[in-house]
Amino acid sequence: MPQSPAPAFVALIPARFASSRLPGKPLADIAGRPMVVRVAERALEAGATQVAVATDDERIRAAVAAHGIPVCMTRADHATGTDRLAEAAAQLGLADDAIVVNVQGDEPLLEPALIRAMAQTLARRPDAAIATACHPITDVAEAFSPNVVKVVLDARGDAMYFSRATIPWARDAFAQTRDRLPADLPLYRHYGLYAYRVAFLRAYPGLAPAPVERFEALEQLRALWHGYRIAVAITHGTPAPGVDTAEDLARVRALYAVVR
C-alpha cells in the first residue's frame, strides 16, 4: 500500500554538545557518520522539504556542514529546546503557516514514517498549533512510573493534560489491585516528537511559564495553559529509543552494522 504523501514541512534538529551521561553524543560515529547526520538522513527520508541542524557548538556546526547539511547557529542560553527552534525558524525566514517538525539529534533510529505522520497530523488540523504522538500503555511499571509522561485526550484527539502521574486514575480498579491495568483504560504514553506551526514558535518565547509546568517539569503544558491546541496522533508499538548512554550507542552501532 503506498504511503500518504507528506505535506510541505521543515525538519529542525536541535543538537547540543553537552550531555551529563554521554558528552558530545551528536558527533558519535555511527557507521562512518556523526549521529546527528544519521538523524538528518532520517528526516530527509521522511520527505522534509528542508532539513537543518540548530546548535550552539562550533564542533557540531563543522561536522554537519561537512556533510552538506544546513546549520543554524543559535544562542547558548536558551531556556528550552523550543526557544532554540524559534530562533532557528527566524533565521530561516519561515512563514507563519509553515510546519516545523522537531527531530531530536539523539534519535538515529527514529522511523521516517513517524516524522512524516507528525507533519500530516498538524496539516490536517488548521486549528491546532502543535501536533505530537502517544501510544497505549500496557505495562504496569510504565503506568505508575513518574519518568513516563502520560497524556489524556479529548473527543477530538487533542491533549487535555500531560502528567507524570497515572492519568486517568482507575479509581475502582486500582482500589482492588495495582498489579494489572483495566483492559479499557485509555492510558497513553506521550512520545516527545513535535510538529509546530511557525506562528506558535514565534509566540512561544513571550509566553509566561505555567505554574503546572514548573511542578511537572513538562514545557508542553505552557502551550495548553495559554490556550493552544495540541493534536495527538495515537501510534501502536513503542518508538525506537534515543541514545542517552554508552550502552545505547553500542546498541545503535550494532543495528546499523547489520543493516549495512
Secondary structure as UniProt FT lines:
FT   STRAND          10..15
FT   TURN            23..24
FT   HELIX           25..27
FT   STRAND          29..30
FT   TURN            31..32
FT   STRAND          33..34
FT   HELIX           35..45
FT   TURN            46..47
FT   STRAND          50..55
FT   HELIX           58..65
FT   TURN            66..68
FT   STRAND          71..73
FT   HELIX           81..92
FT   TURN            96..97
FT   STRAND          99..102
FT   TURN            105..106
FT   TURN            108..109
FT   HELIX           112..124
FT   TURN            126..127
FT   STRAND          130..136
FT   HELIX           140..143
FT   TURN            146..147
FT   STRAND          150..153
FT   TURN            155..156
FT   STRAND          158..163
FT   HELIX           171..176
FT   TURN            183..184
FT   STRAND          188..197
FT   HELIX           198..203
FT   HELIX           204..206
FT   HELIX           211..216
FT   HELIX           220..225
FT   TURN            226..227
FT   STRAND          230..234
FT   HELIX           246..259
//
